[in-house]
Amino acid sequence: MISKYLNEIPHQYKIEDALNFIKSCSNDFRLHKAITFAIDYKNKSQAIHWLSGIIGIKDINYINKKANILYWIGKQYQDKGIATG
């Protein structure tokens, strides 16, 4: 599991971790520190949309015009061309 190598993502991710993440995204957005978007994956055969990951701009520094771009793609959605360059 990749998340065990990332400091900000708890290993054995639980519902309360997801709720804390959503709350932190909301707080960071309100404080103009970050913005996070959902990545929607559409299953063409069933016409169903699934949350497949997130992409965001974090640690926004307006004075120096710098920020970090981050993304996370769920394991079952990797290798589908979602975050290719």
N, C-alpha and C positions, 0 to 999 in steps of 0.2 A: 504494500500500500504506500503510495507516494506521500500521503499526508503525514506519515510518521517522520518524514524528513523535513517538513516545513514547520518552522517555529510557531507561526500564528494559527495553525490549524490543529485542533486537538486530535490526538489519535483515539480511536473509538468515538467518533463523532456522534453526539446525542442530540435529541430534540432541543434541549436547553442550549446547546452550543449553536444550533441554527437560529434560535430565537435571539440569542446574544449577538450573533452576527448581523441579523436584520436590524436590531436596535442600534448597533454601532454604525451601520451604514446610514441609517436615518439621522443619527446625531452628527456624523461627519458631513453629511449633505447639508444639514441645517447650519452648521458652522463654516460652510464653504471650504472644507478640507478635502472632500472626496465626493465622487459620484460613481455609483455602481449600477450597471444595467444587467438585466437577465438576458441570457442567450436562449432563444426559442428554436427548437428543432421540430420540423414538421415531418411527420411520417406520411409520405405521399400515398401509400397504398390505403391508409385508413383515414387520411385527412385529419389527423390528431396532432396537436402541438404538445411538446414536452419541454419542461425546463431542463436544459442540457448543460448549463454552466452559467458563469458570470464573466463580465469584463468591466473594468473600472479604471478610473484615474484617481490616484491616491497621493497623499502628501503634497497637495497643491501649494506651490510657493509662488504667489502672484508677483512679488517683488523681483525675484530672479527668473521668473517665467520657466519654472521647472516643475515636473511632477513625475510620478511613477505610473506606468501602465501595467496592469496585472490582469490575468485571466485564469480561469479554472474551468476545465471541461470534465464532466462526469465520465468515469471510466467506460461506461457502455456507449458513449458518444465519441470517444477518441477514434482517430483514423477515419473520420467521415468528412474531412475537409472543412471542418467548422472554423478552425483557427490557423489555417495555412497562410503563408505569406505570398 
